[in-house]
Amino acid sequence: MTTSAPASSFTPLAELLDAIARSPPLPELLEHILDAACRLVHADTGVIGLYEVNRDHMRTVAARNLPGVAAGEIVERGESLGGHVMNRNATVRSRYGDLPRPRRSIVDHEVLGLPIRWRERLLGYVGVSLAPPRHLRDSQIELMELVARIAAVAIEHALRQDESRRRSRRFELIARIAAGMHQELALDVLLQSAADTIHDLLQYPNVDIPLIDPDRPDTLVIRVRGGSYKQRINQEDRISIGRGIMGAAVRERRSQLVNDVAGDPRYVCPPGVTPARAELAVPIHFGNEVLGVLNVESDGQFDDLDRLSLEVVADYLAVTIHNAYLFQQVSEGAVQGERARLARELHDNVTQILSSISLLSQTLVGAWRKDPAEGERRAGRLHQLSQTAFAEMRMLLRELAPPEAPIIPTISRQGRSFAGLELLKEQALPGALTRLLAAMVPDGLDMRLDFAGYSPQRLDHEESLYRVAQEAVSNVIRHAQAFTLLIEAAVTTQQIVLRIADDGRGIGSEFRPGIGLSSMRTRIEASGGTLRITANSPRGTLIEARLPRGDR
C-alpha cells in the first residue's frame, strides 16, 4: 500500500501551478518545474533537460546543486542520467555510479530520472538525487511522476506560445522591412536600418548585408552590419565570392543554412571575434542578377522558418536595392510611381492578412487554456494565414521582377499555391474567397456567403473583387464591432456585382476614406466599374462593387 504524502508537501505543486498560470518564458518555467521537483522530494540535486530531435540529445536547461553544470550542456544518448532516460524512454531509478558513463561526482547518490512526454513524444526529462543513507519512497516517486505530467503540459503549451511568438516577430520584421522600403533615404541607410531591425526583432547576434561591387562582380563589399559586428568591426571589408558561406550563397544562388560552422570548412571568422555556432546566408537577387547577401549568425540553430522568413526579407531588400540603382538612371517621378504602386499592392495584399494574424495570435493563449483542442484549431488557422501571407508576398515580388527573370517559387502544400491569384485561376472568386475568409474571419463573427448567382469572370476583374472583399472584411473585423457579415456575388446580364454588408457600428458622418478604401475605389474604377460605400439597413455598412461582365 502506498503511503500518502502529507498535505504540506503539495505546497510546491500549488506554487508551480500558479507559476504556470502566469505563462512565463520557457527558461523561467523550467526553473519553476525543477524547483517544485526538488522541494517535493527534498532532493540534494536536480536537473532538467529538453530533447533536441534533430541532434538526438538532451540539452540541460536548469540544474540545482551541481557544480560546473550550466545551461546549454549537452548529454548524449546513453550518457549519464539524461542519456539513459533517452535510451529507455522510461523512468530510471538507480545508484548514479551504476549508470553507463556517469559524469558527476555524486556516484553514491540514488537518482531518479523521468521522461517528460506529450502524447508519446519525448520533450525532455527531469532528474533528482538523494545522498545516502536516504532513499526515495514510493510516495515521492508518485509525486515526481505527477510533476513530469504537469511539466509535459506546461512545456508543450510554452513551446506553442514560443512558436507563435517566433512567427509573429518574423511577420513584424517583414512588415517593418516593407514599410522601410518607401523612405527617401540613401541605400546604405536603408540597409543599415534593415540590419538593425533584424537584430532587434530576432536577436541574431551578428548581421551582415554585403553588396556585390558593381565594378568587381566577383567581390562582396561589407559596409552594413548589425549586432555585435556593428560594434566591433568598423572598417569596410571586401571578400571574394569564391570564399566563405556568403560566397557560396552568391555562386550557387541559393540559401546556405549551416548549423555547425565548426564542421564546415567554408566558414570564415572575422579576425578578433568569437565564432558563432550557426550561419545562414541568403542571396539577394533581382531577376537573374545577384545583388548581395543577407547573412546572419546565431549561437542557437536555424530552421526552415528562419530561412523562409529571411528569403522574403531578402526579396524585399532586392527590390529596395534595385530601386536605388534605378533611381540613378531614371527620373524621380518614375521611381515614385513604382513605389506608390508597390505600397498599394502591399497594403491590399499583405497588410490585411497580417492584421488577421495579429488578431488571431492574441486569442491563442486564452483559447488554449480553455480548451487545448480549440487552441490547436486556432493554431492551424494561424499557420494557414501565415502560408497565405508568405505566398502573397512572393507572388507580388514575382510581379515586380523583369519579364526575363525566373519565377519566384511560392509556398505550397501538396504542390498547390496558396496565393490568392493562383486560387482565383483554379477555383474562381467563390472558391478563393471562401478559402481566404475561412482562416481570416474570427469565430465570434457570423459569416454568410452567397455565390448562387455567380459564374467565373475575367481573371483581372476577379482579382479586383477579391482585393476589395479582403480589404472590406479586414475593416469589419478591426473596426465595425459587428455580429454578422454577409458577402454575396452575382452576375447579371451586363455586370458583376459584389456586396459586403455588416451590422456593425457603421461609418458615421465623420467618415473619411483612408488608403484602403481609396485603393478599393482605384482598383474598381481602373477596371471600368463603380464602388459604392453607404450605410446598411438597419445598421452597419454596405460596400457594393460593380464591374462590366466578362465571362471566362
Secondary structure, 3 states (H helix, E strand, C coil): CCCCCCHHHHHHHHHHHHHHHCCCCHHHHHHHHHHHHHHHHCCCEEEEEEEECCCCEEEEEEEECCCCCCCCCEEECCCHHHHHHHHHCCCEEEEHHHCCCCCCCCCCCEEEEEEEEECCEEEEEEEEEECCCCCCCHHHHHHHHHHHHHHHHHHHHHHHHHHHHHHHHHHHHHHHHHHHCCCCCCHHHHHHHHHHHHHHHHCCCEEECCEEECCEEEEEEECCEEEHHHHHCCCCEEEECCCHHHHHHHHHCCCEEECCHHHCCCCCCCCCCCCCCEEEEEEEEECCEEEEEEEEEECCCCCHHHHHHHHHHHHHHHHHHHHHHHHCCCCHHHHHHHHHHHHHHHHHHHHHHHHHHHHHHCCHHHHHHHCHHHHHHHHHHHHHHHHHHHHHHHHHHHHHCCCCCCCCCCCEECCEECCHHHHHHHHHHHHHHHHHHHHHCCCCCEEEEECCCCCCECHHHHHHHHHHHHHHHHHHHHHHCCCEEEEEEEECCCEEEEEEEECCCCCCCCCCCCHHHHHHHHHHHHCCCEEEEEECCCCCEEEEEEEECCEC
